[in-house]
Amino acid sequence: MKEFIEYIAKYLVDEPEAVIVEETIDQDKKINLTLRVKQQDVGKVIGKKGKTAIAMRTLLTAVAAKEGKRAMLEILD
């Protein structure tokens, strides 16, 4: 799942080498992904009215559900 979000984010931003995705698993076995991009690329990852971020989270949820897991995406600058 980490690679999936990283792949999508790298195609959205101007500086793909600055994309960092960190993955942690909490005690409920929920996967938490943290996406970090350059300050000027945050708007591209979030999109107008958050539509791009919502779409990324929806796709992540679908991929996680297929594997029988739960996942959450947080976007930082």
Number of C-alpha atoms within 10 A of each C-alpha: 16 17 9 13 20 17 13 12 24 17 11 17 19 14 14 16 10 13 18 17 19 13 14 11 12 8 6 7 11 14 19 17 20 17 21 20 24 17 9 12 19 17 18 16 25 17 14 10 9 12 12 16 20 15 13 18 17 14 15 21 18 15 16 17 12 10 10 8 13 18 20 15 22 13 14 13 12
